[in-house]
């Protein structure tokens, strides 16, 4: 287990392209007690309209992906946040945040790590970011050579008399999966097991091969 550090009812999904033509996915889950089910399962002071998890994922020119997350809450500061990943993922790079953070990959359960994840509805392998100072807004970005698929997250407030935590209502014991462009209810985008080109990239990759095949057939 390696630890790293730096100092410093509706799922909305948007597919856009950047100025470089890269594919970008944006979305968020917001607490809403009028929705059935509420997109976010919460406890304590985070059970209000201020609790929102948002993300954007962009494919970079070299083929890697940049993941950007923003968790906002009110009432109690964030202690840590876990983003699910596929179990084969063991590192990310170019990590940046609006606060000091340390991070590590591991399997997290309701009873592991000193029972520091109360209310976690099931086992989850992922990357955990520990927050280095008091804040109710956490912004974290990192890069990985893995395409986005649908998965889960969990966050907990710091110690105190009143426990507070949040996770997505679509939390699943299954590994992350699906296609980024096809939303899954009450889940967020996370890094997959392998880096598979998006359809547009696949078309660019296969076009030269098709042209070569055509030339060969013409020459016969």
Buried (B, 14 or more C-beta within 10 A) or exposed (E): EEEBBBEEBBBEBEEEEEEEEBBBBBBBBBBBEEBEEBBBBBBBBBBEEBBBBBBBBBBBEEEBBBBBBBBBBEBBBBBBBBBBBBEEBEEBEEBBBBBBBBBBBBEBEBEEEEEBBEBBBBEBBBBBBBBBEEBBBBBBBBBBBBBBBBBBBBBBBEEEEEBBBBBBBBBBEEBBBBBBEEBBBBBBBBBBBEBEBBEEBEEEEEEEEEEEEEEEEEEE
